């Protein structure tokens, strides 16, 4: 099976309090801040987003603050040939967004909405088109270290996906998993992102589940200003 993923991304990031904290404020004790006692603006960490690509950020939203992330358009292509029969999937996701809120200094909650999907299934000469709202995912992200300072950061993100899709988009099953994002600062202004994930996925034929795992690697470097170059690798498996 050959699989490629191409994203056309408009990284819209909106939040409450957009000022960046200075390096001299990294030592401030922020453990006492929470949803109802929000982090002061002068202590906010730099905004980061999950993605683009298949790696995620280990950094959480500051306590008491909100963040909205949205992809304008993303495209997925999947092709499989078995016993002389070719199956192909072309999927467009439009205005997919992730709504985040900081609960504690090291914990945030996320609501991922698949606003609109356009999917084409092809088997031989037959084609089926499906469109509409997709599934809804609830996530929590907990940062173990490196949220505000340090050369590395690690987090864990458990999630549950609920089958809210229309017109047979998705598999109409509750699924879940665990995501482990790691970020490492390298010499020469390079940034290495590593994301390992384990997904409990519903079997295509039968009522049971199986486990899939994936490893994403991204190497990024600032080019000039706020423009950065990124190269990524994705590996997936099943057990």
N, C-alpha and C positions, 0 to 999 in steps of 0.2 A: 504494500500500500504506500502510495506517495501522498504527502500532505504538505501544503504550503499555506502560510497565513500572511495576509497583507493587510495592514491597517492604515487607513487615511484618517489622520488624527487631528482634531481641533482641541487641544488640551485646555479646556475652560476650567479654571480653578477659582472659586469664589470663597471668601471666608470672612469671619468676623475678626477684625484687627489684623492689618496686613503689614505692620511694621516688623522689621527683623531685629532680633536682639543682637547686641554687640558681643564680641568674644569675651569681654570682661564680665559678662553676666552669666556665663555658662555655669559658674560655681554657685549660683543662687539656689537655695533649697526650695523646690517647687512641689514637694510631696504633699503639702497641705492644701493644694488647690484641687477643686473638684467641680462637678457640674453646676453646683449652686454657689460656688466661690471661685469664679473664673480667674484664670491666669491673667495678670495685668499685661497690657499691651507691650510694655517695654521688655518683658521677659519671654515673648513668643519666640519659638524656634522658627527657622526658615521653613516655608511651606514646601511640602513635597507631595507627589501623587503616586498612586499605584499604577505602574506601567510608565510609558507605553511598552508594548510587547508583552512577553510572558514572564517578566520579572516584576516583583512588587517591592514596595518600600517598607522598611522595618520601622519607620518613624510614625508616631501617632499624632493626632490633632490635639493641641493643647486643651486642657480642661476648661469646660464652659464655652468653647468656641465651635463654630460650625464651618464645614467645608463642603463644597459641591464640585465634583469632577465629572466631566462629560466628554465623550468621544462623539465627534460630529458624524462620522461614518466609519465603519470597519467592515472588511470583507474577508470571508473564509472560503477556501477552496479545498475540497477533499475528493480524491479519485481512487477507486479500488477495482481491480479486475480479478474475478474469480471464475474459474471454469468457463472462460471465454465470454463471460457477461461483465460488462463494464458499468459500474455504478459511480455517479458523480453528484457531488453536493456543491452548490453555490449559495452562500448565505450572506446577506447584507444586514448589518445591525445599525440602526439609525438612532442617534441621540441617546445612547446608553449612558446612564449616569450612576454615580456613586455618591450618596448623601452620608456625610460623616458628622459625628458629634463627639467631642472629648468628654469622657466621663470622669477620668482621673488623669493625673499627669502622665501615666504610662499605659492608659487604657482608653480606647475609643470604640464606639459602636458604628456600624455601617449598614446602609440599606441600598442594595444594588437593584436598579430597575432597568429592565430591557424594554425600553419605550416602544420600539417598533422594529419588527423583523420581516424580511422578505427572503424566502427560502425557495430554491429550485432543486428538486430531486430528479435525477435522470437515471433510468435503468434501460439500457439499450436505446431504442427510439422513443420510449415513453417518458414524458415529463410531467411532474406534478408541482404546482405552485402553491405555497402557503404563505400567509401574511398575517400580521397582527402583533399584539402585545406578547412579550415573552414571559419567562419565569422571574420570580422575585427571590433574592438571596439576602439573608441576614448574616452579618459577620461581626465578630469581635476581634480587635487586635490588641495584644499585650506586648509591650516592649520590655525585653530583659535587660538590655544595656545599650548605651550610646545614643539615647534619645536627644540629649542636649549637648553632648561633648564626646570626644574620643575619635579614634581612627576607624572604629568599626561599630556596627549596630546589628542587633538580632531581635526578631519578634516572632510571635506565633499567632496565627489567625485561624481559629476554628470557624466553620460556616455551615449553614443549612440552606438548601435551595428548595423553595416551595413551588409546586406545579400550578402556576397561574396563567399559563400560555393559552392562546387562542388557536383554533383551526389546526389542531394536532402538531403545533410547533413544540418541540421538546418531547419528552417521554412520559409526561404526566405522572411523575414519581417524585417523592421526597428523596433528596440525595444530600450528602454532606461530605465533609472532609477537613483536612488540616493543611495550612500553608505555612512554610517556614522561610521568611525572607531574611537574607543577610546582606549587608552593605559593607564594603571595605575600601578605604582610601589607599591608593597606591601612589608611588612616586610619579613625577612628571605630570601632575594634575590629572591622573587617571582615576576613575571610579569603577569598582567591580561590584556588580550585583549578582547574587546567587539566590535562586528561589527553588526550593524543593516542596512538592505538594503530594498529598495522598488523598484520593477521591474514592468514596464508596458509591459505585455506579450501579444502577439497576440493570440486570441482565436483559438482553434483547428478547430472549425466548425463555420465559419462566419468571417466577415471582421472587427469585433471589437477587443477591447483590454480589459484585466482585470488586476488587481493589485495583485501581489504576494509580500509577505514580508518574510524576514528571519532574524534570530538572531544567530550569531556565538559567542561562548565563548571559549577562550583558556587560559589555565594556564600553564606558563612555568617557568622553573628554571634552572640555570646554574649547570651542574653536575661537570665538570672539564674542564679547558681550554676553548675551543670554542664549546664544546659539551653541548647541552641543552636537557632537557626532556620536552615534551609538551603533554597536554591532552586537547581535544576539544569536544565541544558539538554543534550540529547544530539543529535549530528548524525552520521549514518553515510553512507558512500558505498562505491562499488565500482569497481575498475579492473582 
